[in-house]
Amino acid sequence: MKIDILTLFPGMFVSPFTESIIKRAVEKGLVDINAINIREYAEDRHQQVDDYPYGGGAGMVLKPDVVIRALENTKSADAYTVYLSPQGKKLTQEIVRDLSRHSHLVLLCGHYEGIDDRILSLVDEEISIGDYILTGGELPAMVLIDAVARLLPGVLGDDASAGEESFTNQLLEYPQYTRPAIYRQKEVPAILLSGHHEKIRRWRLQQSLLKTLLKRPELLLERDFTAEEKKILAQMLFEREREDEKN
Ligand code: SAM
């Protein structure tokens, strides 16, 4: 996958992608990430990229001519263009998965008061990373790239590890443990040490359902349960009722 980022601050992208998993993905040629300075597309003497907002008000707005030139020069025939914007659709794992299927992403980062609205006609989607305002689209672009890149084939050591994670299936991931088996009198659940793969799988599914129910119950409203999940939920409710009766 090729990812081009249009930004006024390309230097911000150096460190996040020269460490750890994304660094290795870049080195292996699984993802090609380029930060392009929007200022290169300014044609006037002062390389002006922003201007005062029509109608008054605080701050500066990125100019349509400069940004559209940058976009038109960067987009390929199969490019999918995203403007990182607090007004966009909120980023979810489902959107991340959809984005990971494109071969070329062009990410536009706004700054100051944002971009001239006419630029939006060249954008396929506006994406927000949450209901708060950041100074620029650079950190949201980094978040999006990190989430997308780790889904690309070959990026994670074990491809299955992306398949079972939180939100993949509208469920939070089951609890994870590592050595030592007992730490400060707290024991790892015995089933995980049993080596019984089927029982472990079922326990993990049960824990996923429970965690989601306790922490993010709204996720469960949006999903269809399998027959096995319904059975596990019914069992959990039954056990809960028995506990209540005892107390
Ligand atoms: N005036 C804009 C508004 O009220 O909608 C906010 C502009 S913000 C200060 C500057 C830039 O940061 C935006 O153009 C956008 O690219 C980026 N940005 C800020 N918050 C964001 C968020 N939550 N998600 C994605 N991008 C964001």
Boltz pocket constraint, residues with backbone or C-beta under 6 A from the ligand:
constraints:
  - pocket:
      binder: B
      contacts: [[A, 83], [A, 84], [A, 85], [A, 86], [A, 87], [A, 108], [A, 109], [A, 110], [A, 111], [A, 112], [A, 113], [A, 114], [A, 115], [A, 127], [A, 128], [A, 129], [A, 130], [A, 131], [A, 132], [A, 133], [A, 134], [A, 135], [A, 136], [A, 137], [A, 138], [A, 140]]
      max_distance: 6.0
